[in-house]
Amino acid sequence: MTETPDTDRSLPRVIFPLPGNEALAEHLARAGGWPLGTLETRRFPDGEAYVRLLDNVAGKAVDLVCTLARADEGFLRLVFAADAARALGARKVTLVAPYLAYMRQDRRFLPGEAVTSQSFARLVSSSFDRLVTVDPHLHRYPALSPLYGIPADALQAAPALADWIAAEVTAPFLIGPDEESEQWVSAIADRVGAPYAVLRKIRHGDRNVDVELPDLTGWRGRQPVLVDDIASSGRTLMEAARKIVLQGFAPPVVVVVHGVFAEDSFECLSPLCSRIVSTDSVPHASNAIALAPLLARGLAVHISAEGELIRHRRPPEPVDEVDLAGMDSFPASDPPSWTSGGH
């Protein structure tokens, strides 16, 4: 991982939370020693959004804090806030999105499908000058740079996960959910000073997952800790937790970066585990690991993420001619004609 100073760090900075992100924004402002701004939002009777910045932003760097879990619910409000900040004289508008949405659909699997990862990246890139996120859900993309036409810093929560495990779990035994997680899990285990293993995952669909465990009995007596970057449907973690206990272990501790927990997944997973912990990238009852110090440092510098602390869902694939043509035909750095166009 390499770091370079943010060329605009000398600008006065103000942090604005979007609705639902007030706690994280307050912690971030406190961690960085920056003022916390106030954003007024409401709905008109017809359901349209009203947005107003109640602080002077002229000549300042504006950071909008908004986790993008369930992005469909408030994305227009976020864009309106960014446009208002720029129109009111902000020198730089940054999106601080600890959870980044629309990373799964990274290619056209069936004829006619929208490649939403590319579409979403174009929309974000047309409204912001910079993106700061944490452990994006990388599938086939090697990094965010092929997608986003603005500086996009992917911060790494692995050290924070490792520090929590070291402080809270006695005799941990780390377990990764699939073979692609081995480099990431081994780096966390090395920081903790604990052994680790990885499982083999066979996915048959969004809700149908098989998990194969190697023989783990040599580590019996240690506390299993399932670590992953995201818990969405929770099916992989549920299946792994069941099979870990069958090998004579105590119910596992589950530690994830992004606790999305769609539908009733948290309620289904909880009885199978001794504890479930997540970072505060997505507000949830399981939040126990604060990201504000990491985000504050990330805002102060530009970070180029490299090495074993990046969790790739699968090895990146080369971009073929069809995919490349699709991206080049509408580069993210060129805003669509229906936007304001300026940065």
C-alpha positions as CSV (number, residue, x, y, z in Angstrom):
1,M,0.0,0.0,0.0
2,T,1.4,3.4,-1.0
3,E,0.2,6.8,0.2
4,T,0.6,10.3,-1.3
5,P,-0.5,13.5,0.4
6,D,-3.9,14.9,-0.7
7,T,-3.0,17.9,-2.7
8,D,-6.1,19.7,-1.3
9,R,-5.6,18.8,2.4
10,S,-4.7,22.5,3.1
11,L,-8.3,23.4,2.3
12,P,-10.7,23.9,5.2
13,R,-12.9,20.8,5.4
14,V,-16.5,20.2,6.5
15,I,-18.1,16.8,7.0
16,F,-21.8,16.3,6.1
17,P,-23.8,13.2,7.0
18,L,-26.6,12.0,4.8
19,P,-29.6,10.7,6.7
20,G,-28.8,7.5,8.6
21,N,-25.0,8.3,8.7
22,E,-25.0,10.8,11.5
23,A,-23.1,8.6,14.0
24,L,-20.3,7.7,11.6
25,A,-19.9,11.3,10.3
26,E,-19.7,12.5,13.9
27,H,-17.0,10.0,14.8
28,L,-15.1,10.9,11.5
29,A,-15.2,14.6,12.2
30,R,-14.0,14.0,15.7
31,A,-11.2,11.7,14.6
32,G,-9.9,14.2,12.0
33,G,-10.6,17.3,14.0
34,W,-12.9,18.7,11.4
35,P,-16.2,20.6,11.8
36,L,-19.5,18.6,11.3
37,G,-21.9,20.3,9.0
38,T,-25.7,20.0,9.0
39,L,-27.7,18.8,6.0
40,E,-31.4,19.4,6.0
41,T,-33.5,16.9,4.1
42,R,-37.2,16.1,3.8
43,R,-39.8,14.9,1.4
44,F,-42.3,17.0,-0.5
45,P,-45.9,15.6,-0.5
46,D,-45.3,14.0,-3.8
47,G,-42.3,12.1,-2.5
48,E,-39.5,14.2,-4.1
49,A,-36.5,15.1,-2.1
50,Y,-35.6,18.5,-0.6
51,V,-31.9,19.1,0.3
52,R,-30.3,22.1,2.0
53,L,-26.7,22.6,3.3
54,L,-26.9,24.7,6.4
55,D,-23.2,25.6,6.5
56,N,-21.1,27.8,4.4
57,V,-19.0,25.6,2.0
58,A,-17.5,28.2,-0.3
59,G,-13.8,27.5,-0.8
60,K,-13.9,24.4,1.3
61,A,-13.5,20.6,0.8
62,V,-16.9,19.0,1.4
63,D,-17.1,15.4,2.4
64,L,-20.5,13.7,2.2
65,V,-20.7,10.6,4.4
66,C,-23.1,8.0,3.1
67,T,-22.9,4.3,3.2
68,L,-24.3,2.9,0.0
69,A,-26.0,-0.2,1.3
70,R,-29.5,-0.1,-0.1
71,A,-28.3,2.7,-2.4
72,D,-31.6,2.9,-4.3
73,E,-33.3,4.5,-1.4
74,G,-31.3,7.7,-1.2
75,F,-28.9,8.0,-4.1
76,L,-30.7,11.0,-5.7
77,R,-30.6,12.9,-2.4
78,L,-26.8,12.3,-2.3
79,V,-26.3,13.6,-5.8
80,F,-28.4,16.7,-5.0
81,A,-26.2,17.4,-2.0
82,A,-23.1,17.1,-4.1
83,D,-24.4,19.4,-6.8
84,A,-25.5,21.9,-4.2
85,A,-22.1,21.9,-2.5
86,R,-20.4,22.6,-5.8
87,A,-22.9,25.3,-6.9
88,L,-22.3,27.0,-3.5
89,G,-18.6,27.2,-4.1
90,A,-17.1,24.1,-2.7
91,R,-13.6,23.5,-4.1
92,K,-13.8,19.7,-3.8
93,V,-16.6,17.3,-3.1
94,T,-15.7,13.8,-1.8
95,L,-18.0,10.9,-1.3
96,V,-17.1,8.9,1.8
97,A,-18.9,5.7,1.2
98,P,-17.6,3.0,3.6
99,Y,-19.8,0.4,1.8
100,L,-19.8,0.7,-2.0
101,A,-22.9,-0.6,-3.8
102,Y,-23.3,-2.2,-7.2
103,M,-20.1,-4.1,-7.5
104,R,-21.6,-7.6,-8.1
105,Q,-22.8,-7.2,-11.7
106,D,-19.4,-6.8,-13.3
107,R,-20.2,-8.3,-16.7
108,R,-23.2,-9.3,-18.8
109,F,-24.0,-12.9,-17.9
110,L,-27.2,-13.1,-19.9
111,P,-28.2,-11.2,-23.1
112,G,-29.8,-7.8,-22.3
113,E,-28.5,-7.5,-18.7
114,A,-27.4,-4.1,-17.4
115,V,-23.8,-4.1,-16.3
116,T,-24.7,-2.1,-13.2
117,S,-21.2,-1.8,-11.7
118,Q,-20.2,0.3,-14.7
119,S,-23.4,2.3,-14.8
120,F,-23.2,3.2,-11.1
121,A,-19.5,4.1,-11.4
122,R,-20.4,6.6,-14.2
123,L,-23.1,8.2,-12.1
124,V,-20.8,8.6,-9.0
125,S,-17.9,9.8,-11.1
126,S,-20.1,12.5,-12.7
127,S,-21.1,14.0,-9.4
128,F,-18.0,13.8,-7.2
129,D,-14.3,14.6,-7.3
130,R,-13.1,11.7,-5.2
131,L,-14.4,8.5,-3.7
132,V,-13.2,7.0,-0.4
133,T,-14.5,3.5,0.4
134,V,-13.5,0.5,2.5
135,D,-12.9,-3.0,1.1
136,P,-15.0,-2.8,-2.1
137,H,-16.6,-6.1,-3.2
138,L,-14.1,-6.7,-6.0
139,H,-15.0,-9.6,-8.3
140,R,-13.4,-9.5,-11.7
141,Y,-12.0,-6.0,-11.5
142,P,-8.5,-5.8,-10.1
143,A,-9.1,-2.4,-8.5
144,L,-11.6,0.5,-8.7
145,S,-9.6,2.4,-11.2
146,P,-10.9,0.6,-14.3
147,L,-14.4,1.6,-13.2
148,Y,-14.2,5.1,-11.7
149,G,-13.1,8.2,-13.6
150,I,-12.2,10.0,-10.3
151,P,-9.6,9.1,-7.7
152,A,-11.0,6.2,-5.8
153,D,-9.3,5.1,-2.6
154,A,-10.0,1.6,-1.3
155,L,-9.1,1.5,2.4
156,Q,-8.4,-1.8,4.1
157,A,-10.2,-2.9,7.2
158,A,-8.2,-6.1,7.7
159,P,-5.9,-4.5,10.3
160,A,-8.9,-3.3,12.3
161,L,-10.5,-6.8,12.2
162,A,-7.2,-8.4,13.3
163,D,-6.8,-6.0,16.2
164,W,-10.4,-6.7,17.4
165,I,-9.8,-10.4,17.2
166,A,-6.5,-10.2,19.0
167,A,-8.1,-8.2,21.8
168,E,-11.5,-10.0,22.2
169,V,-11.0,-13.7,21.3
170,T,-8.9,-16.2,23.3
171,A,-6.9,-18.7,21.2
172,P,-8.5,-17.8,17.9
173,F,-8.5,-20.1,14.8
174,L,-9.3,-18.0,11.7
175,I,-11.3,-19.5,8.9
176,G,-11.9,-18.0,5.5
177,P,-15.0,-18.7,3.5
178,D,-13.4,-19.8,0.2
179,E,-10.1,-20.4,-1.5
180,E,-9.9,-16.9,-2.9
181,S,-9.9,-15.5,0.6
182,E,-6.6,-17.3,1.6
183,Q,-4.2,-14.4,1.0
184,W,-6.5,-12.0,2.8
185,V,-7.2,-14.3,5.8
186,S,-3.6,-15.3,6.1
187,A,-2.6,-11.7,6.4
188,I,-5.1,-11.2,9.2
189,A,-4.0,-14.4,10.9
190,D,-0.4,-13.3,10.7
191,R,-1.2,-10.0,12.4
192,V,-3.2,-11.8,15.1
193,G,-0.5,-14.5,15.5
194,A,-3.1,-17.3,15.0
195,P,-3.5,-20.3,12.7
196,Y,-5.9,-20.3,9.8
197,A,-7.7,-22.4,7.2
198,V,-9.9,-21.7,4.2
199,L,-13.0,-23.5,3.1
200,R,-14.2,-24.4,-0.4
201,K,-17.4,-22.7,-1.5
202,I,-19.6,-24.0,-4.3
203,R,-22.3,-21.4,-5.2
204,H,-25.3,-22.6,-7.1
205,G,-27.2,-19.3,-6.9
206,D,-27.8,-16.3,-4.7
207,R,-29.3,-18.4,-1.9
208,N,-27.9,-21.9,-2.6
209,V,-24.3,-22.4,-1.4
210,D,-22.4,-25.6,-0.5
211,V,-19.4,-25.4,1.7
212,E,-16.7,-28.1,2.0
213,L,-14.5,-28.1,5.1
214,P,-11.1,-29.7,5.2
215,D,-10.2,-31.8,8.3
216,L,-9.8,-29.1,11.0
217,T,-9.7,-31.3,14.0
218,G,-6.0,-30.6,14.6
219,W,-7.0,-27.2,15.8
220,R,-9.8,-28.5,18.1
221,G,-9.8,-26.6,21.4
222,R,-9.2,-23.2,19.8
223,Q,-12.1,-20.7,19.1
224,P,-13.0,-20.7,15.4
225,V,-13.4,-17.2,13.9
226,L,-15.1,-16.9,10.5
227,V,-13.9,-13.8,8.7
228,D,-15.2,-12.3,5.5
229,D,-15.5,-9.0,3.8
230,I,-19.3,-9.0,3.5
231,A,-22.4,-10.8,5.0
232,S,-25.3,-10.2,2.7
233,S,-27.6,-13.3,2.4
234,G,-25.4,-15.0,5.1
235,R,-25.8,-18.4,3.4
236,T,-22.1,-19.2,3.2
237,L,-21.5,-18.2,6.9
238,M,-24.6,-20.3,8.0
239,E,-23.4,-23.4,6.2
240,A,-19.8,-23.0,7.4
241,A,-21.0,-22.4,11.0
242,R,-23.1,-25.6,11.0
243,K,-20.2,-27.8,9.6
244,I,-17.6,-26.3,12.0
245,V,-19.6,-27.4,15.0
246,L,-19.9,-30.9,13.5
247,Q,-16.1,-31.2,13.7
248,G,-16.2,-30.7,17.4
249,F,-15.6,-27.0,17.7
250,A,-17.5,-24.4,19.7
251,P,-19.9,-22.2,17.7
252,P,-17.8,-19.7,15.7
253,V,-17.3,-16.0,16.2
254,V,-18.2,-14.2,12.9
255,V,-16.2,-11.1,12.0
256,V,-17.1,-9.2,8.8
257,V,-16.3,-5.9,7.3
258,H,-19.7,-5.1,5.9
259,G,-22.7,-6.4,7.8
260,V,-25.4,-5.9,5.2
261,F,-27.6,-8.8,6.5
262,A,-30.3,-8.8,3.9
263,E,-33.8,-9.9,4.9
264,D,-33.8,-12.3,7.9
265,S,-30.2,-13.4,7.5
266,F,-28.9,-12.0,10.8
267,E,-31.7,-13.7,12.7
268,C,-31.0,-17.0,10.9
269,L,-27.2,-16.8,11.5
270,S,-27.2,-15.7,15.1
271,P,-28.2,-19.0,16.7
272,L,-25.3,-20.8,14.9
273,C,-22.6,-18.4,16.3
274,S,-21.3,-17.4,19.6
275,R,-21.0,-13.7,18.5
276,I,-21.4,-11.7,15.2
277,V,-19.3,-8.6,14.8
278,S,-19.0,-6.1,12.0
279,T,-17.5,-2.7,11.3
280,D,-19.8,0.4,11.3
281,S,-19.7,0.6,7.5
282,V,-23.4,-0.3,7.5
283,P,-25.4,0.7,10.6
284,H,-26.4,-2.5,12.4
285,A,-26.7,-4.0,15.9
286,S,-23.5,-6.0,15.2
287,N,-21.3,-3.0,14.8
288,A,-18.3,-3.2,17.1
289,I,-15.3,-2.1,15.0
290,A,-15.0,1.7,14.3
291,L,-13.9,2.8,10.9
292,A,-13.6,6.5,11.7
293,P,-9.8,6.5,12.4
294,L,-9.2,4.6,9.1
295,L,-11.5,7.0,7.1
296,A,-9.9,10.1,8.7
297,R,-6.4,8.9,7.7
298,G,-7.7,8.1,4.2
299,L,-9.2,11.5,3.7
300,A,-5.8,13.1,4.5
301,V,-3.9,11.1,2.0
302,H,-4.5,9.4,-1.4
303,I,-4.0,5.6,-0.9
304,S,-3.1,3.2,-3.6
305,A,-4.2,-0.2,-2.2
306,E,-2.0,-3.1,-3.0
307,G,-0.9,-6.5,-1.6
308,E,-2.5,-9.2,0.5
309,L,-4.9,-7.0,2.5
310,I,-7.2,-6.6,-0.5
311,R,-10.0,-9.3,-0.5
312,H,-10.6,-10.4,-4.1
313,R,-13.7,-12.5,-4.5
314,R,-12.0,-14.3,-7.3
315,P,-8.8,-13.8,-9.3
316,P,-9.2,-10.7,-11.6
317,E,-9.9,-11.7,-15.2
318,P,-8.5,-9.8,-18.2
319,V,-10.9,-7.4,-19.8
320,D,-11.9,-8.8,-23.2
321,E,-12.4,-6.7,-26.3
322,V,-16.2,-6.5,-25.9
323,D,-16.0,-5.4,-22.3
324,L,-13.3,-2.8,-23.1
325,A,-15.3,-1.4,-26.0
326,G,-18.3,-1.1,-23.6
327,M,-16.2,0.9,-21.1
328,D,-14.4,3.1,-23.7
329,S,-17.6,4.0,-25.4
330,F,-18.8,6.0,-22.3
331,P,-15.8,6.8,-20.2
332,A,-16.6,7.6,-16.5
333,S,-14.6,10.8,-16.8
334,D,-17.0,12.2,-19.4
335,P,-20.2,13.1,-17.6
336,P,-23.5,12.2,-19.3
337,S,-25.0,15.1,-21.3
338,W,-27.9,15.4,-18.8
339,T,-25.6,16.2,-15.8
340,S,-24.1,19.6,-15.0
341,G,-20.8,18.3,-16.5
342,G,-18.3,20.2,-14.2
343,H,-16.2,18.8,-11.4
